Amino acid sequence: MKETNSRVIPVVSPSMPPLDEYIEEISSLWETKQLTHSGPKHVKLQKQLEDFLEVEHVTLYANGHLALEAALDALNLEGEVITTPFTFASTTQAILRQGLKPVFCDINPDDYTIDVSKIEELITKKTCAILPVHVYGNICNVEEIDRIAKKHNLKVIYDAAHAFHEDYKGRSVAKFGDISMFSFHATKVFNTVEGGCLTYCDDLVDLLNSLKQFGQKRNSDEVPYIGTNAKMTEVHAAMGLCNLRHIEEYIEKRKNVIECYRSRLSNIDGIRLCPIQQDVKNNYAYFPVVFDAAVLGVNRDQITDVLAKHNIYARKYFYPLTSDFECCENVCDSANLPVADYISKNVLTLPCYSDLEIADVNRICDIILTEISK
Ligand SMILES: *Cc1c(COP(=O)(O)O)cnc(C)c1O
């Protein structure tokens, strides 16, 4: 009888420090009872991240989404924001929740980042900013985006949720644009369970700190802004301190996973992998694969189902495009996005996390290769 492996393989799974290490890290909280409000763990993590990401300022948040909203809020934007529809819901929702209008730009067919050759034709008198995404950790064409932004006097906010600890030409990814947002969600390369941060050089420290604390000015009774509550707690910051000690090891393990996938799935007709980006120090966040049904005779959805039968849960990430969300209907224009539309309908993100075993990566590849050779 055929052996079935019933162990579930999720698409993503958190990297976690040894339990003892975390317990030791949080034990002081039982003495100080300072659980939130920029306590010592928060202060320490912020400082460590400023060094680690080589950036002047880091502001920590309860999650990446609220960080992104805060970035748009702090830059005092009004009007239209040029962005990509090939992203997680958060990017588009942050724009909408800040009362701004997303204007969708198509993506590159190879790395799925915003197609910079199509940005300028979307600029109108109302355009105030560009919000690109370093999707799957693929770095956007930052030079060209910078040139366009300067020429048209636009702000640039990067959704760098996937790009933690990446470099481009030896420069930390946290340094590009006016502000970058990183997510520290449980399933991201670096996690604080839930969490996130903004990185920036301008003097926005006090404003951002007020906005995440109900708009209050620090050490004062004044409330000059309409803010929200988006603070990172001490227990979350403690998880970050532990995970940061292990980050190189987590990334190394992801690298092994992705190198195995690449060795098995490269140079196969009908299977498209993202090219390895030149000049980029990668973090191996995700492994997206585009299945060309016309060549393979089997489509992305069928591959998804076959894997699911083996308890392997690959994800149609990102499908649908955010421009096709019901909440975007009648609000934004979702036409003229042929590349994003094609990729979204044919891409599958295969399981990728630091604890994924190489034997399982091989098993996943075996199942896919068997299916497409039928
Ligand atoms: C995870 C993610 C976010 C939001 O992060 P949270 O920390 O979950 O709020 C934003 N953008 C992208 C592209 C993401 O993948």
The ligand as an ORCA input file, in Angstrom:
! r2SCAN-3c Opt
* xyz 0 1
  C       2.749     41.055      6.542
  C       2.573     42.196      5.607
  C       2.098     43.466      5.998
  C       1.479     43.771      7.331
  O       2.087     43.289      8.378
  P       1.395     42.932      9.787
  O       2.570     43.000     10.688
  O       0.805     41.565      9.664
  O       0.371     43.976     10.104
  C       2.104     44.483      5.070
  N       2.509     44.290      3.818
  C       2.928     43.091      3.383
  C       3.368     42.948      1.965
  C       2.941     41.998      4.255
  O       3.315     40.798      3.800
*
